[in-house]
Amino acid sequence: MQYSIKNYKTFTFLLAALLGFNLNAQDVPEVIGQWDLEVQLGDQWVPSWLEVKQSGSKALVGYYVSYAGSARPISEVHFKDKLVSFSIPPQWIGSQYMMFTGTVNGDAMEGNLLDHTGTPHAFRGVRAPKLLYAEPEKWSKPKPLLKENALDGWMVAAGSDTNQWFVKDGVLTSPASGANLLTEEKFMDFKLHIEFKYPEHSNSGVYLRGRYEVQVEDSYGKEPSSVYLGGVYGFLTPNENVAKKAGEWQIYDITLVGRRVTVVANGKTIIHRQIIPGITGGALDSKEGEPGPIYLQGDHGPVEYRNITIAIPEK
């Protein structure tokens, strides 16, 4: 007996009705969506991020980004009477499951979590902005962000006691692990050109708006991954690994418009207008609707940068 698509759909709905599922349900759980969060660490609030989505007819699953590390899957999110909770295993820090419990009230969420060391923290947050809009029709002429022999226009990230970065003959150098560096100027949408070089086994990153890390790492010969060169850390995997060997100059041309990012690495488009779901670990903040700096990671090993230019939309 042959079954048409129409017969199959009818069967599916009949089966769902028998099992008590409602495939046409209009009531979407209030917790579903992306959330820009802040977690209290002492007297500071550090950025975090949560996504909750529906899997099948009833189950809720998601992803969570802490203030460090990459996005991690949540196998089950519990939500009832405005209360949300879930747990996830440790990644880099601690040995206990993180326990997350909060209350959703419209576009706001707040609550408490036990981190992977068993330490309690308050958190708060809001629903993340969509940031999906058309690309500008015209861009400005690229503007250099780096002086020939000075760090004018750049500053070390808050909390850093020393600055190991210096500029000589147009090359910005971090000779050893130390402070992270960011532009004093902030940007929303832009086209960024940046060249970089690192020794074997070193690691850095270019944070767009200070929130989305495009990975810079010794990844020659490895399979493409979101945590290797060209990936948006923990979220977007390049279509191929175009990393050169350590010690060679490499190039990024990155376009960011809202949440859509295009990454051209060493002359090849490896990510094309893909949507970045949320902040990556190590972000400066979780205020996704605001402009932010170009932020260079300097705490993971030696790295050099040069020929940094940026173009912005023209009105």
Salt bridges, closest charged atoms under 4 A:
GLU30 OE1 - LYS82 NZ 2.85
GLU38 OE1 - ARG124 NE 2.88
GLU76 OE2 - HIS78 ND1 3.98
ASP107 OD1 - ARG127 NE 2.78
ASP115 OD2 - HIS121 NE2 2.81
GLU185 OE1 - LYS143 NZ 2.80
ASP189 OD1 - ARG209 NH2 3.14
GLU195 OE2 - HIS193 NE2 2.95
GLU195 OE1 - ARG306 NE 2.81
GLU200 OE1 - HIS201 NE2 3.88
GLU240 OE1 - LYS268 NZ 3.75
ASP253 OD1 - HIS193 ND1 2.76
ASP285 OD1 - ARG211 NE 2.55
GLU288 OE1 - ARG259 NH1 2.75
ASP299 OD1 - HIS300 ND1 2.65
GLU304 OE1 - LYS197 NZ 3.77
GLU314 OE1 - LYS138 NZ 3.65
